C-alpha cells in the first residue's frame, strides 16, 4: 500500500493563510473539535490525553452502531 501524506497533498488545509479567511466545504457528517488553547489552566499533557482517548474510543463506538 502506498503511503499518503495529506499534509503535502492538501497543503492549503494544513497551512492556511493568516491574512485571508477561507471557507471549507465539508462532507455531511458529525465532526468533533478539541481545542484547549484558550484555557490557560489546562496543561498540554491533559489535552493530549483527551485527544488520545477520543481517537481510540470513537472508532469503537462507531463500529458498534
Secondary structure, 3 states (H helix, E strand, C coil): CCCCCHHHHCHHHHCCCCCCCCCCCCCCCCCCCCCCCCCCCCCHHHHHHHHHHHHHHHHHHHHHC
